[in-house]
Amino acid sequence: MKEVRIRVRIRFVDWERSEVHRIQNFGEDLWRSFRDNNRIQIDLGEIDRAVDEITFLVRDTFLKRSLPEVHRLLKVHFMETEAVIETEPA
């Protein structure tokens, strides 16, 4: 079976209100959660440059298990109403 990568895009709708440092703090926590998982590819450098969105790649078989962690961290950072999560084949 062929491995399929899915791009997960976390887009901050009103990023100026969210403030860049909050987005980057959320991204760093997301990176910490996924850094040891070989089914997810997330780049800390991209997170450090993030302004209005954060993206990462995940194996299609692990997508449903990775999204609850994204939602949990958005809630921890009080950003669950400020972000839209989109997925697409990479």
C-alpha positions in Angstrom: 0.0 0.0 0.0 1.3 3.4 -1.0 2.0 5.9 1.8 0.0 9.1 1.3 0.9 12.4 3.0 -1.7 14.9 4.0 -0.9 18.5 4.5 -2.6 20.0 7.6 -2.9 23.7 7.5 -3.9 25.6 10.6 -4.9 29.0 9.4 -5.5 31.9 11.8 -8.4 33.9 10.5 -7.7 37.1 12.3 -4.0 36.7 12.8 -3.4 40.3 13.8 -5.8 39.8 16.8 -4.2 36.5 17.6 -0.8 38.1 17.7 2.2 36.5 16.2 3.8 35.4 19.5 0.7 33.5 20.5 0.7 31.7 17.1 4.4 30.8 17.5 3.9 29.6 21.1 1.1 27.4 19.9 3.3 26.1 17.1 6.2 25.4 19.4 3.9 23.3 21.7 2.6 21.5 18.6 6.1 20.8 17.5 7.0 19.4 21.0 4.0 17.1 20.8 4.9 15.7 17.4 8.7 15.9 17.2 9.4 12.3 18.1 6.6 10.9 15.9 8.0 9.6 12.6 4.5 9.7 11.1 4.4 13.5 11.2 6.8 16.0 9.6 6.8 19.4 11.3 9.4 22.1 10.9 10.4 24.3 13.8 11.9 26.8 11.5 8.6 27.3 9.7 6.9 27.7 13.0 9.4 30.4 14.1 8.5 32.3 10.9 4.8 31.8 11.1 2.5 34.8 10.9 -0.9 33.6 9.8 -0.7 29.9 9.4 1.2 26.7 10.4 1.4 23.7 8.2 2.7 20.1 8.7 2.6 16.8 6.9 1.1 13.7 8.4 0.6 10.1 7.1 -3.0 9.6 6.0 -3.3 6.6 8.4 -2.4 8.9 11.4 -4.5 11.9 10.4 -7.5 11.1 12.6 -5.2 10.5 15.6 -3.2 13.8 15.1 -6.1 16.2 14.8 -7.4 15.8 18.4 -3.9 17.0 19.6 -4.2 20.0 17.4 -7.6 20.8 18.9 -6.4 20.2 22.4 -3.4 22.6 22.0 -5.6 25.3 20.4 -7.9 25.0 23.4 -4.9 25.2 25.8 -3.8 28.4 24.1 -7.4 29.8 24.0 -7.3 29.9 20.2 -9.9 27.3 19.3 -12.2 30.0 17.8 -9.4 31.8 16.0 -8.2 29.0 13.8 -9.5 27.0 10.8 -7.9 23.6 10.2 -7.8 22.5 6.5 -6.4 19.2 5.1 -5.3 18.4 1.6 -3.2 15.8 -0.2 0.5 16.8 -0.2 
